[in-house]
Amino acid sequence: MSGVKQRERAASIPGETGGWKLEDAKARFSEVVKLAEQGVPQRVSVRGRDAVVILSAAAYARLVPAASGSLAALFSEGPFTRLDDFDAQIDRERALDRAPIEFER
């Protein structure tokens, strides 16, 4: 089989190119999963636009760092912990910008 015909055949089989229409992926979900397990990420499109990518569990584990600690620890270390003093800092900055108020006697 010539190289052109092999590429055309591969393009006609969604899993070999890693791209599926949603309805095809639903109908052949076992095949989608099997190909993803073999290390070929499977893209699923909805209305012609990529919607999701199905990966093997091993590929996903490589991409996502292992979670450590609790959810409470995650929130306590996050960027929003600095917001507690945000209002106080704004008030201090505003106070420095204003001239002192002088009252008549």
Secondary structure, 3 states (H helix, E strand, C coil): CCHHHHHHHHHHCHHHHCEEEHHHHHHCHHHHHHHHHCCCCEEEEECCEEEEEECCHHHHHHHCCCCCCCHHHHHHHCHHHHHHHHHHHHHHHHHHHCCCCCCCC
